[in-house]
Amino acid sequence: MKIDNIRAFFTYIIAILVLVGGFYALVLYEFALDDLVKGAIIGFMSASISFVFGQEIAKATATATTKALYTPPPSQNGPNGQPPAGG
């Protein structure tokens, strides 16, 4: 199993736990919490999910960029391996 798959798995586990925990608090204590506390819980949930997925997107982008930089460009030769005529 690649390390990227493991990271993605734990990213989704963290996201699910944050969402479930936040919604659990919002549903279980629906009438006990005032609007300010509900907003703070929702804000925390949003910020943590954005951070977790932002980190994962940054890692995926860095990996793809590195791979693209080390990939040689395609050949400019024709199908028979000769340079195009008139070039």
Biopython code that builds the backbone (N, CA, C, O; Angstrom):
import numpy as np
from Bio.PDB.StructureBuilder import StructureBuilder

atoms = [
    (1, "MET", "N", (0.847, -1.184, 0.000)),
    (1, "MET", "CA", (0.000, 0.000, 0.000)),
    (1, "MET", "C", (0.893, 1.248, 0.000)),
    (1, "MET", "O", (1.796, 1.369, 0.828)),
    (2, "LYS", "N", (0.642, 2.156, -0.913)),
    (2, "LYS", "CA", (1.450, 3.357, -1.009)),
    (2, "LYS", "C", (1.157, 4.301, 0.152)),
    (2, "LYS", "O", (0.074, 4.281, 0.736)),
    (3, "ILE", "N", (2.143, 5.123, 0.468)),
    (3, "ILE", "CA", (1.987, 6.072, 1.571)),
    (3, "ILE", "C", (0.909, 7.105, 1.256)),
    (3, "ILE", "O", (0.240, 7.593, 2.167)),
    (4, "ASP", "N", (0.730, 7.448, -0.037)),
    (4, "ASP", "CA", (-0.312, 8.413, -0.406)),
    (4, "ASP", "C", (-1.698, 7.854, -0.123)),
    (4, "ASP", "O", (-2.591, 8.590, 0.296)),
    (5, "ASN", "N", (-1.884, 6.557, -0.348)),
    (5, "ASN", "CA", (-3.177, 5.946, -0.046)),
    (5, "ASN", "C", (-3.449, 5.934, 1.448)),
    (5, "ASN", "O", (-4.583, 6.135, 1.882)),
    (6, "ILE", "N", (-2.401, 5.697, 2.236)),
    (6, "ILE", "CA", (-2.558, 5.700, 3.685)),
    (6, "ILE", "C", (-2.901, 7.100, 4.177)),
    (6, "ILE", "O", (-3.772, 7.271, 5.030)),
    (7, "ARG", "N", (-2.211, 8.100, 3.636)),
    (7, "ARG", "CA", (-2.510, 9.489, 4.016)),
    (7, "ARG", "C", (-3.940, 9.866, 3.635)),
    (7, "ARG", "O", (-4.649, 10.491, 4.424)),
    (8, "ALA", "N", (-4.357, 9.494, 2.448)),
    (8, "ALA", "CA", (-5.723, 9.810, 2.024)),
    (8, "ALA", "C", (-6.742, 9.111, 2.918)),
    (8, "ALA", "O", (-7.768, 9.695, 3.267)),
    (9, "PHE", "N", (-6.463, 7.871, 3.286)),
    (9, "PHE", "CA", (-7.365, 7.132, 4.176)),
    (9, "PHE", "C", (-7.514, 7.851, 5.509)),
    (9, "PHE", "O", (-8.631, 8.048, 5.988)),
    (10, "PHE", "N", (-6.395, 8.244, 6.107)),
    (10, "PHE", "CA", (-6.469, 8.940, 7.390)),
    (10, "PHE", "C", (-7.075, 10.333, 7.253)),
    (10, "PHE", "O", (-7.700, 10.828, 8.192)),
    (11, "THR", "N", (-6.899, 10.969, 6.099)),
    (11, "THR", "CA", (-7.542, 12.259, 5.868)),
    (11, "THR", "C", (-9.055, 12.118, 5.906)),
    (11, "THR", "O", (-9.743, 12.920, 6.538)),
    (12, "TYR", "N", (-9.569, 11.104, 5.235)),
    (12, "TYR", "CA", (-11.009, 10.895, 5.243)),
    (12, "TYR", "C", (-11.510, 10.462, 6.619)),
    (12, "TYR", "O", (-12.612, 10.842, 7.015)),
    (13, "ILE", "N", (-10.724, 9.677, 7.352)),
    (13, "ILE", "CA", (-11.119, 9.279, 8.706)),
    (13, "ILE", "C", (-11.206, 10.507, 9.618)),
    (13, "ILE", "O", (-12.163, 10.649, 10.379)),
    (14, "ILE", "N", (-10.208, 11.392, 9.540)),
    (14, "ILE", "CA", (-10.230, 12.615, 10.344)),
    (14, "ILE", "C", (-11.433, 13.469, 9.977)),
    (14, "ILE", "O", (-12.113, 13.995, 10.858)),
    (15, "ALA", "N", (-11.700, 13.612, 8.684)),
    (15, "ALA", "CA", (-12.838, 14.420, 8.245)),
    (15, "ALA", "C", (-14.156, 13.839, 8.754)),
    (15, "ALA", "O", (-15.029, 14.580, 9.206)),
    (16, "ILE", "N", (-14.298, 12.535, 8.683)),
    (16, "ILE", "CA", (-15.532, 11.903, 9.150)),
    (16, "ILE", "C", (-15.687, 12.088, 10.655)),
    (16, "ILE", "O", (-16.782, 12.392, 11.128)),
    (17, "LEU", "N", (-14.615, 11.910, 11.405)),
    (17, "LEU", "CA", (-14.690, 12.078, 12.850)),
    (17, "LEU", "C", (-15.058, 13.506, 13.254)),
    (17, "LEU", "O", (-15.855, 13.710, 14.170)),
    (18, "VAL", "N", (-14.480, 14.485, 12.572)),
    (18, "VAL", "CA", (-14.803, 15.884, 12.880)),
    (18, "VAL", "C", (-16.261, 16.178, 12.555)),
    (18, "VAL", "O", (-16.962, 16.813, 13.342)),
    (19, "LEU", "N", (-16.714, 15.717, 11.399)),
    (19, "LEU", "CA", (-18.104, 15.973, 11.022)),
    (19, "LEU", "C", (-19.089, 15.261, 11.942)),
    (19, "LEU", "O", (-20.084, 15.849, 12.365)),
    (20, "VAL", "N", (-18.815, 14.006, 12.248)),
    (20, "VAL", "CA", (-19.710, 13.247, 13.123)),
    (20, "VAL", "C", (-19.735, 13.867, 14.516)),
    (20, "VAL", "O", (-20.804, 14.010, 15.109)),
    (21, "GLY", "N", (-18.575, 14.233, 15.041)),
    (21, "GLY", "CA", (-18.523, 14.865, 16.363)),
    (21, "GLY", "C", (-19.262, 16.193, 16.405)),
    (21, "GLY", "O", (-19.981, 16.479, 17.362)),
    (22, "GLY", "N", (-19.087, 16.992, 15.381)),
    (22, "GLY", "CA", (-19.777, 18.281, 15.331)),
    (22, "GLY", "C", (-21.280, 18.128, 15.194)),
    (22, "GLY", "O", (-22.039, 18.793, 15.899)),
    (23, "PHE", "N", (-21.712, 17.270, 14.305)),
    (23, "PHE", "CA", (-23.145, 17.069, 14.132)),
    (23, "PHE", "C", (-23.763, 16.393, 15.351)),
    (23, "PHE", "O", (-24.920, 16.650, 15.685)),
    (24, "TYR", "N", (-23.002, 15.539, 16.010)),
    (24, "TYR", "CA", (-23.482, 14.904, 17.237)),
    (24, "TYR", "C", (-23.775, 15.968, 18.294)),
    (24, "TYR", "O", (-24.815, 15.928, 18.952)),
    (25, "ALA", "N", (-22.853, 16.919, 18.451)),
    (25, "ALA", "CA", (-23.067, 18.003, 19.419)),
    (25, "ALA", "C", (-24.240, 18.885, 19.000)),
    (25, "ALA", "O", (-25.031, 19.310, 19.842)),
    (26, "LEU", "N", (-24.353, 19.159, 17.710)),
    (26, "LEU", "CA", (-25.428, 20.047, 17.248)),
    (26, "LEU", "C", (-26.804, 19.384, 17.373)),
    (26, "LEU", "O", (-27.787, 20.060, 17.678)),
    (27, "VAL", "N", (-26.881, 18.095, 17.145)),
    (27, "VAL", "CA", (-28.170, 17.404, 17.204)),
    (27, "VAL", "C", (-28.538, 17.044, 18.638)),
    (27, "VAL", "O", (-29.684, 17.216, 19.053)),
    (28, "LEU", "N", (-27.565, 16.544, 19.391)),
    (28, "LEU", "CA", (-27.845, 16.107, 20.755)),
    (28, "LEU", "C", (-28.197, 17.284, 21.670)),
    (28, "LEU", "O", (-29.091, 17.181, 22.510)),
    (29, "TYR", "N", (-27.493, 18.388, 21.500)),
    (29, "TYR", "CA", (-27.723, 19.570, 22.346)),
    (29, "TYR", "C", (-28.359, 20.706, 21.551)),
    (29, "TYR", "O", (-27.993, 21.869, 21.723)),
    (30, "GLU", "N", (-29.287, 20.377, 20.701)),
    (30, "GLU", "CA", (-29.882, 21.366, 19.801)),
    (30, "GLU", "C", (-30.493, 22.547, 20.555)),
    (30, "GLU", "O", (-30.299, 23.698, 20.164)),
    (31, "PHE", "N", (-31.218, 22.273, 21.615)),
    (31, "PHE", "CA", (-31.920, 23.344, 22.325)),
    (31, "PHE", "C", (-31.103, 23.897, 23.485)),
    (31, "PHE", "O", (-31.443, 24.954, 24.017)),
    (32, "ALA", "N", (-30.044, 23.220, 23.889)),
    (32, "ALA", "CA", (-29.219, 23.693, 25.002)),
    (32, "ALA", "C", (-28.162, 24.700, 24.540)),
    (32, "ALA", "O", (-27.669, 25.492, 25.343)),
    (33, "LEU", "N", (-27.818, 24.672, 23.267)),
    (33, "LEU", "CA", (-26.783, 25.574, 22.754)),
    (33, "LEU", "C", (-27.420, 26.823, 22.159)),
    (33, "LEU", "O", (-28.436, 26.753, 21.468)),
    (34, "ASP", "N", (-26.803, 27.962, 22.439)),
    (34, "ASP", "CA", (-27.306, 29.173, 21.780)),
    (34, "ASP", "C", (-26.674, 29.304, 20.395)),
    (34, "ASP", "O", (-25.797, 28.522, 20.028)),
    (35, "ASP", "N", (-27.115, 30.277, 19.647)),
    (35, "ASP", "CA", (-26.687, 30.408, 18.249)),
    (35, "ASP", "C", (-25.191, 30.692, 18.119)),
    (35, "ASP", "O", (-24.561, 30.269, 17.149)),
    (36, "LEU", "N", (-24.627, 31.399, 19.080)),
    (36, "LEU", "CA", (-23.197, 31.706, 19.009)),
    (36, "LEU", "C", (-22.356, 30.432, 19.131)),
    (36, "LEU", "O", (-21.375, 30.258, 18.406)),
    (37, "VAL", "N", (-22.738, 29.557, 20.036)),
    (37, "VAL", "CA", (-21.996, 28.305, 20.220)),
    (37, "VAL", "C", (-22.182, 27.396, 19.001)),
    (37, "VAL", "O", (-21.239, 26.739, 18.561)),
    (38, "LYS", "N", (-23.404, 27.363, 18.462)),
    (38, "LYS", "CA", (-23.637, 26.560, 17.248)),
    (38, "LYS", "C", (-22.776, 27.073, 16.102)),
    (38, "LYS", "O", (-22.185, 26.288, 15.361)),
    (39, "GLY", "N", (-22.710, 28.384, 15.961)),
    (39, "GLY", "CA", (-21.870, 28.971, 14.912)),
    (39, "GLY", "C", (-20.402, 28.654, 15.110)),
    (39, "GLY", "O", (-19.679, 28.408, 14.144)),
    (40, "ALA", "N", (-19.953, 28.660, 16.378)),
    (40, "ALA", "CA", (-18.557, 28.326, 16.664)),
    (40, "ALA", "C", (-18.260, 26.869, 16.325)),
    (40, "ALA", "O", (-17.197, 26.559, 15.786)),
    (41, "ILE", "N", (-19.187, 25.982, 16.636)),
    (41, "ILE", "CA", (-18.992, 24.559, 16.308)),
    (41, "ILE", "C", (-18.936, 24.367, 14.804)),
    (41, "ILE", "O", (-18.067, 23.655, 14.301)),
    (42, "ILE", "N", (-19.843, 24.988, 14.089)),
    (42, "ILE", "CA", (-19.859, 24.871, 12.623)),
    (42, "ILE", "C", (-18.590, 25.491, 12.028)),
    (42, "ILE", "O", (-18.020, 24.947, 11.082)),
    (43, "GLY", "N", (-18.153, 26.615, 12.575)),
    (43, "GLY", "CA", (-16.923, 27.244, 12.090)),
    (43, "GLY", "C", (-15.704, 26.370, 12.328)),
    (43, "GLY", "O", (-14.835, 26.256, 11.464)),
    (44, "PHE", "N", (-15.641, 25.745, 13.514)),
    (44, "PHE", "CA", (-14.536, 24.844, 13.806)),
    (44, "PHE", "C", (-14.543, 23.653, 12.858)),
    (44, "PHE", "O", (-13.498, 23.241, 12.357)),
    (45, "MET", "N", (-15.719, 23.110, 12.619)),
    (45, "MET", "CA", (-15.826, 21.979, 11.698)),
    (45, "MET", "C", (-15.339, 22.373, 10.309)),
    (45, "MET", "O", (-14.561, 21.649, 9.689)),
    (46, "SER", "N", (-15.795, 23.515, 9.829)),
    (46, "SER", "CA", (-15.408, 23.973, 8.486)),
    (46, "SER", "C", (-13.909, 24.234, 8.393)),
    (46, "SER", "O", (-13.265, 23.839, 7.422)),
    (47, "ALA", "N", (-13.358, 24.898, 9.401)),
    (47, "ALA", "CA", (-11.931, 25.224, 9.376)),
    (47, "ALA", "C", (-11.071, 23.968, 9.440)),
    (47, "ALA", "O", (-10.066, 23.869, 8.736)),
    (48, "SER", "N", (-11.453, 23.018, 10.270)),
    (48, "SER", "CA", (-10.635, 21.809, 10.383)),
    (48, "SER", "C", (-10.706, 20.967, 9.118)),
    (48, "SER", "O", (-9.698, 20.407, 8.687)),
    (49, "ILE", "N", (-11.884, 20.876, 8.522)),
    (49, "ILE", "CA", (-12.006, 20.121, 7.273)),
    (49, "ILE", "C", (-11.207, 20.808, 6.158)),
    (49, "ILE", "O", (-10.537, 20.143, 5.368)),
    (50, "SER", "N", (-11.283, 22.135, 6.102)),
    (50, "SER", "CA", (-10.510, 22.874, 5.093)),
    (50, "SER", "C", (-9.013, 22.663, 5.288)),
    (50, "SER", "O", (-8.277, 22.503, 4.314)),
    (51, "PHE", "N", (-8.560, 22.662, 6.533)),
    (51, "PHE", "CA", (-7.142, 22.462, 6.805)),
    (51, "PHE", "C", (-6.694, 21.066, 6.401)),
    (51, "PHE", "O", (-5.663, 20.905, 5.748)),
    (52, "VAL", "N", (-7.467, 20.057, 6.789)),
    (52, "VAL", "CA", (-7.085, 18.673, 6.501)),
    (52, "VAL", "C", (-7.034, 18.426, 4.998)),
    (52, "VAL", "O", (-6.065, 17.856, 4.496)),
    (53, "PHE", "N", (-8.068, 18.850, 4.276)),
    (53, "PHE", "CA", (-8.077, 18.626, 2.839)),
    (53, "PHE", "C", (-7.097, 19.550, 2.123)),
    (53, "PHE", "O", (-6.559, 19.182, 1.080)),
    (54, "GLY", "N", (-6.857, 20.740, 2.664)),
    (54, "GLY", "CA", (-5.868, 21.638, 2.071)),
    (54, "GLY", "C", (-4.477, 21.044, 2.125)),
    (54, "GLY", "O", (-3.715, 21.149, 1.164)),
    (55, "GLN", "N", (-4.139, 20.415, 3.250)),
    (55, "GLN", "CA", (-2.849, 19.751, 3.373)),
    (55, "GLN", "C", (-2.724, 18.606, 2.370)),
    (55, "GLN", "O", (-1.678, 18.430, 1.744)),
    (56, "GLU", "N", (-3.783, 17.840, 2.224)),
    (56, "GLU", "CA", (-3.751, 16.697, 1.301)),
    (56, "GLU", "C", (-3.651, 17.168, -0.152)),
    (56, "GLU", "O", (-2.940, 16.560, -0.952)),
    (57, "ILE", "N", (-4.350, 18.233, -0.493)),
    (57, "ILE", "CA", (-4.281, 18.782, -1.851)),
    (57, "ILE", "C", (-2.886, 19.325, -2.131)),
    (57, "ILE", "O", (-2.358, 19.145, -3.229)),
    (58, "ALA", "N", (-2.287, 19.988, -1.145)),
    (58, "ALA", "CA", (-0.934, 20.522, -1.327)),
    (58, "ALA", "C", (0.075, 19.399, -1.565)),
    (58, "ALA", "O", (0.960, 19.531, -2.411)),
    (59, "LYS", "N", (-0.051, 18.300, -0.829)),
    (59, "LYS", "CA", (0.862, 17.176, -1.024)),
    (59, "LYS", "C", (0.671, 16.547, -2.405)),
    (59, "LYS", "O", (1.644, 16.212, -3.080)),
    (60, "ALA", "N", (-0.575, 16.389, -2.816)),
    (60, "ALA", "CA", (-0.841, 15.796, -4.135)),
    (60, "ALA", "C", (-0.323, 16.699, -5.250)),
    (60, "ALA", "O", (0.218, 16.212, -6.243)),
    (61, "THR", "N", (-0.485, 18.008, -5.090)),
    (61, "THR", "CA", (-0.011, 18.954, -6.098)),
    (61, "THR", "C", (1.514, 18.938, -6.172)),
    (61, "THR", "O", (2.081, 18.954, -7.264)),
    (62, "ALA", "N", (2.172, 18.906, -5.029)),
    (62, "ALA", "CA", (3.640, 18.861, -5.025)),
    (62, "ALA", "C", (4.152, 17.590, -5.676)),
    (62, "ALA", "O", (5.134, 17.629, -6.417)),
    (63, "THR", "N", (3.508, 16.469, -5.415)),
    (63, "THR", "CA", (3.916, 15.202, -6.025)),
    (63, "THR", "C", (3.739, 15.244, -7.536)),
    (63, "THR", "O", (4.627, 14.827, -8.280)),
    (64, "ALA", "N", (2.597, 15.743, -7.991)),
    (64, "ALA", "CA", (2.335, 15.815, -9.432)),
    (64, "ALA", "C", (3.296, 16.779, -10.125)),
    (64, "ALA", "O", (3.752, 16.508, -11.236)),
    (65, "THR", "N", (3.605, 17.896, -9.480)),
    (65, "THR", "CA", (4.523, 18.867, -10.067)),
    (65, "THR", "C", (5.932, 18.290, -10.170)),
    (65, "THR", "O", (6.605, 18.453, -11.187)),
    (66, "THR", "N", (6.365, 17.621, -9.121)),
    (66, "THR", "CA", (7.692, 17.001, -9.144)),
    (66, "THR", "C", (7.784, 15.946, -10.230)),
    (66, "THR", "O", (8.783, 15.867, -10.946)),
    (67, "LYS", "N", (6.752, 15.141, -10.351)),
    (67, "LYS", "CA", (6.751, 14.100, -11.382)),
    (67, "LYS", "C", (6.775, 14.729, -12.775)),
    (67, "LYS", "O", (7.456, 14.228, -13.670)),
    (68, "ALA", "N", (6.033, 15.824, -12.961)),
    (68, "ALA", "CA", (5.993, 16.478, -14.266)),
    (68, "ALA", "C", (7.331, 17.127, -14.614)),
    (68, "ALA", "O", (7.728, 17.142, -15.779)),
    (69, "LEU", "N", (8.022, 17.657, -13.618)),
    (69, "LEU", "CA", (9.313, 18.290, -13.888)),
    (69, "LEU", "C", (10.380, 17.283, -14.287)),
    (69, "LEU", "O", (11.273, 17.610, -15.068)),
    (70, "TYR", "N", (10.305, 16.068, -13.765)),
    (70, "TYR", "CA", (11.307, 15.058, -14.074)),
    (70, "TYR", "C", (10.931, 14.169, -15.251)),
    (70, "TYR", "O", (11.695, 13.272, -15.608)),
    (71, "THR", "N", (9.784, 14.395, -15.857)),
    (71, "THR", "CA", (9.384, 13.635, -17.041)),
    (71, "THR", "C", (9.961, 14.316, -18.272)),
    (71, "THR", "O", (9.778, 15.521, -18.444)),
    (72, "PRO", "N", (10.651, 13.582, -19.128)),
    (72, "PRO", "CA", (11.224, 14.221, -20.322)),
    (72, "PRO", "C", (10.118, 14.679, -21.278)),
    (72, "PRO", "O", (9.053, 14.066, -21.346)),
    (73, "PRO", "N", (10.381, 15.752, -22.007)),
    (73, "PRO", "CA", (9.369, 16.231, -22.953)),
    (73, "PRO", "C", (9.183, 15.238, -24.102)),
    (73, "PRO", "O", (10.075, 14.435, -24.375)),
    (74, "PRO", "N", (8.042, 15.288, -24.767)),
    (74, "PRO", "CA", (7.817, 14.372, -25.888)),
    (74, "PRO", "C", (8.760, 14.693, -27.051)),
    (74, "PRO", "O", (9.189, 15.833, -27.227)),
    (75, "SER", "N", (9.065, 13.684, -27.821)),
    (75, "SER", "CA", (9.968, 13.837, -28.957)),
    (75, "SER", "C", (9.307, 14.674, -30.041)),
    (75, "SER", "O", (8.107, 14.560, -30.287)),
    (76, "GLN", "N", (10.106, 15.514, -30.682)),
    (76, "GLN", "CA", (9.622, 16.347, -31.779)),
    (76, "GLN", "C", (9.857, 15.687, -33.140)),
    (76, "GLN", "O", (9.580, 16.291, -34.176)),
    (77, "ASN", "N", (10.357, 14.470, -33.141)),
    (77, "ASN", "CA", (10.635, 13.761, -34.372)),
    (77, "ASN", "C", (9.357, 13.183, -34.948)),
    (77, "ASN", "O", (8.362, 13.011, -34.244)),
    (78, "GLY", "N", (9.397, 12.888, -36.224)),
    (78, "GLY", "CA", (8.252, 12.302, -36.905)),
    (78, "GLY", "C", (8.111, 10.821, -36.577)),
    (78, "GLY", "O", (8.831, 10.301, -35.725)),
    (79, "PRO", "N", (7.179, 10.136, -37.256)),
    (79, "PRO", "CA", (6.939, 8.722, -36.949)),
    (79, "PRO", "C", (8.114, 7.819, -37.288)),
    (79, "PRO", "O", (8.243, 6.745, -36.700)),
    (80, "ASN", "N", (8.968, 8.216, -38.211)),
    (80, "ASN", "CA", (10.123, 7.383, -38.566)),
    (80, "ASN", "C", (11.383, 7.766, -37.790)),
    (80, "ASN", "O", (12.455, 7.230, -38.071)),
    (81, "GLY", "N", (11.283, 8.670, -36.831)),
    (81, "GLY", "CA", (12.411, 9.074, -36.019)),
    (81, "GLY", "C", (13.228, 10.205, -36.589)),
    (81, "GLY", "O", (14.196, 10.644, -35.969)),
    (82, "GLN", "N", (12.852, 10.691, -37.775)),
    (82, "GLN", "CA", (13.571, 11.785, -38.411)),
    (82, "GLN", "C", (12.903, 13.121, -38.025)),
    (82, "GLN", "O", (11.696, 13.172, -37.787)),
    (83, "PRO", "N", (13.695, 14.186, -37.968)),
    (83, "PRO", "CA", (13.114, 15.507, -37.711)),
    (83, "PRO", "C", (12.168, 15.899, -38.847)),
    (83, "PRO", "O", (12.344, 15.453, -39.980)),
    (84, "PRO", "N", (11.176, 16.723, -38.554)),
    (84, "PRO", "CA", (10.246, 17.127, -39.614)),
    (84, "PRO", "C", (10.956, 17.908, -40.730)),
    (84, "PRO", "O", (11.940, 18.606, -40.487)),
    (85, "ALA", "N", (10.442, 17.776, -41.941)),
    (85, "ALA", "CA", (11.041, 18.455, -43.094)),
    (85, "ALA", "C", (10.838, 19.952, -42.988)),
    (85, "ALA", "O", (9.797, 20.414, -42.522)),
    (86, "GLY", "N", (11.831, 20.705, -43.419)),
    (86, "GLY", "CA", (11.734, 22.150, -43.434)),
    (86, "GLY", "C", (11.999, 22.767, -42.069)),
    (86, "GLY", "O", (11.732, 23.954, -41.882)),
    (87, "GLY", "N", (12.505, 22.017, -41.123)),
    (87, "GLY", "CA", (12.702, 22.531, -39.783)),
    (87, "GLY", "C", (14.098, 22.752, -39.510)),
    (87, "GLY", "O", (14.451, 23.189, -38.414)),
]
sb = StructureBuilder()
sb.init_structure("model")
sb.init_model(0)
sb.init_chain("A")
sb.init_seg("    ")
for serial, (resi, resn, name, xyz) in enumerate(atoms, 1):
    if name == "N":
        sb.init_residue(resn, " ", resi, " ")
    sb.init_atom(name, np.array(xyz, "f"), 0.0, 1.0, " ", f" {name:<3s}", serial, name[0])
structure = sb.get_structure()
